[in-house]
Amino acid sequence: MLIKHHLDYDYLYGAICIEYQNKNILGFRYWDLIDQLWFYFLNTLNDLKTHSSSEFYFPDQPIKVILQKKNSRLILTVDDDRINVDFIEFMQAFLSAALEFYNGLLKIFPKKQEDIYYNINFIDEIKNLYHIQSST
């Protein structure tokens, strides 16, 4: 349970969990500054529209993440772990989870809504860029 008076908007630690075919590519062992980590992923996914590969490091750790788009597939590499997934399926699931995260932040930090809506609008831009349908 989140207790908002114990959370600092500028230092939110957490983890993004990604599992595909019973393989954990990201999980709680990769915790970091979670709002920044989401944004790094979003920027990298946005970059894949004009580049076949893009990468970043975790905000506060030397963990390298590489995303490669090959035809209709996405290869996601974190350290030595790798998965090969359908690009559109990944995008739908990932962007839906990102939107859920930022909508949760709106409830906890209503005074930061301008910053949070910037990220929500960025998610919408990425959806439009790749013609991703909103999940219902």
Long-range contacts (C-beta under 8 A, 24 or more apart in sequence): 2-108, 4-108, 4-109, 7-108, 7-109, 9-35, 9-105, 9-109, 9-112, 16-41, 16-97, 18-76, 18-83, 18-94, 20-83, 20-85, 21-83, 23-81, 23-83, 24-81, 25-76, 25-78, 25-81, 25-82, 25-83, 26-78, 30-58, 30-61, 30-63, 30-78, 32-58, 32-59, 32-60, 32-61, 32-63, 33-59, 33-60, 34-101, 35-101, 35-105, 35-119, 38-98, 38-101, 38-102, 38-119, 39-119, 39-122, 40-65, 41-65, 41-94, 41-98, 42-98, 42-119, 42-122, 42-123, 42-126, 45-91, 45-94, 45-126, 46-122, 46-125, 46-126, 46-129, 48-74, 49-129, 49-130, 88-130, 88-132, 91-126, 91-127, 91-130, 91-132, 92-132, 92-133, 92-135, 95-123, 95-126, 95-127, 95-132, 96-135, 98-123, 99-123
